[in-house]
Amino acid sequence: MVEAIRSYHARRGRLSDNQRWALNTLAPQWDLALFPDPLDLDVVYGRSAPKILEIGSGLGDTALQLAQENPDRDYIAADVHSKGIARTLLLIAQRDLANLRVLHGDALDLITRRLPAACLSEVLVFFPDPWPKARHNKRRLVRQQFVEALVHVLQPGGTVHLATDDPAYAHVMREVLGRQSALQKIHDGPRVPLRPRTKYERAGERHGRLAIDLMYRLQAPSES
Ligand SMILES: C[S@@+](CC[C@H](N)C(=O)[O-])C[C@H]1O[C@@H](n2cnc3c(N)ncnc32)[C@H](O)[C@@H]1O
């Protein structure tokens, strides 16, 4: 059973007419939240190619850039934030990107309940909400339930790439992911240059908060 503890803030804010149009008109074609189960990603994208999920895609800049730079890979930008998803949809349509879809909703639900086993080659989690207060610890996205679901949806050899500018959250990530013996740490340190820099990261850097990147690889059962 999926825990009903949300890892995100309920954010309000008026949508522009354009954004409302995107959510009404573009979403039926591009939003996996509106697709029937069971989800078969090769059918969704009409081909067999590596599938990459970005959890907490925010304004969509990372997924949009990666999808544009890597036409041979298929991307999902997942966020609960309506404005960010609307912006991502508008840019998908404007740039005519065939290899990017959105998931307007809880990505934890997508990986725990909707995706089949071993369907993703990468999961990206950049600057998840840190929930710094101790009483909010259980709201952090990176917790036991997340790691179990991750191991289920990643293909052997697949990777998870996380970034945070909160050293306490980086510590939690190391602890939670470190408990899973099938995950082998392949990077723990400064930002990886190939990761696009988002508005959120730049704002942190202006206040002296530097990113810590963590990368893990899922070992095949024969390796562990
Ligand atoms: C601090 S923002 C960072 C956004 C983006 N990754 C960036 O670097 O600019 C964190 C984002 O994660 C999203 N988020 C948190 N939990 C989520 C979940 N379970 N499913 C989907 N999105 C989630 C929030 O809505 C928010 O947009």
The ligand as an SDF file (V2000), in Angstrom:
LIG
                    3D

 27 29  0  0  0  0  0  0  0  0999 V2000
   12.7990   22.5090   -5.0590 C   0  0  0  0  0  0  0  0  0  0  0  0
   11.9260   22.0990   -6.4950 S   0  0  0  0  0  0  0  0  0  0  0  0
   13.2350   21.7560   -7.6600 C   0  0  0  0  0  0  0  0  0  0  0  0
   12.7470   21.6870   -9.0730 C   0  0  0  0  0  0  0  0  0  0  0  0
   13.7980   21.3100  -10.1470 C   0  0  0  0  0  0  0  0  0  0  0  0
   14.2920   19.9610   -9.9780 N   0  0  0  0  0  0  0  0  0  0  0  0
   14.9310   22.2850  -10.1710 C   0  0  0  0  0  0  0  0  0  0  0  0
   16.0830   21.8990   -9.8420 O   0  0  0  0  0  0  0  0  0  0  0  0
   14.7140   23.4520  -10.5440 O   0  0  0  0  0  0  0  0  0  0  0  0
   11.3040   20.4800   -6.0780 C   0  0  0  0  0  0  0  0  0  0  0  0
   10.1670   20.0350   -6.9700 C   0  0  0  0  0  0  0  0  0  0  0  0
    9.8280   18.6850   -6.6500 O   0  0  0  0  0  0  0  0  0  0  0  0
    8.4300   18.5450   -6.8100 C   0  0  0  0  0  0  0  0  0  0  0  0
    8.0160   17.3180   -6.1000 N   0  0  0  0  0  0  0  0  0  0  0  0
    8.1770   17.0260   -4.7900 C   0  0  0  0  0  0  0  0  0  0  0  0
    7.6940   15.8010   -4.5050 N   0  0  0  0  0  0  0  0  0  0  0  0
    7.1960   15.3110   -5.6760 C   0  0  0  0  0  0  0  0  0  0  0  0
    6.5690   14.0970   -6.0310 C   0  0  0  0  0  0  0  0  0  0  0  0
    6.3380   13.1350   -5.1210 N   0  0  0  0  0  0  0  0  0  0  0  0
    6.1940   13.9150   -7.3060 N   0  0  0  0  0  0  0  0  0  0  0  0
    6.4140   14.8880   -8.2350 C   0  0  0  0  0  0  0  0  0  0  0  0
    7.0340   16.0560   -7.9580 N   0  0  0  0  0  0  0  0  0  0  0  0
    7.4100   16.2750   -6.6920 C   0  0  0  0  0  0  0  0  0  0  0  0
    7.8700   19.8360   -6.2640 C   0  0  0  0  0  0  0  0  0  0  0  0
    6.5680   20.1040   -6.7300 O   0  0  0  0  0  0  0  0  0  0  0  0
    8.8910   20.8440   -6.7980 C   0  0  0  0  0  0  0  0  0  0  0  0
    8.5020   21.3700   -8.0600 O   0  0  0  0  0  0  0  0  0  0  0  0
  1  2  1  0
  2  3  1  0
  2 10  1  0
  3  4  1  0
  4  5  1  0
  5  6  1  0
  5  7  1  0
  7  8  2  0
  7  9  1  0
 10 11  1  0
 11 12  1  0
 11 26  1  0
 12 13  1  0
 13 14  1  0
 13 24  1  0
 14 15  1  0
 14 23  1  0
 15 16  2  0
 16 17  1  0
 17 18  1  0
 17 23  2  0
 18 19  1  0
 18 20  2  0
 20 21  1  0
 21 22  2  0
 22 23  1  0
 24 25  1  0
 24 26  1  0
 26 27  1  0
M  CHG  2   2   1   9  -1
M  END
$$$$
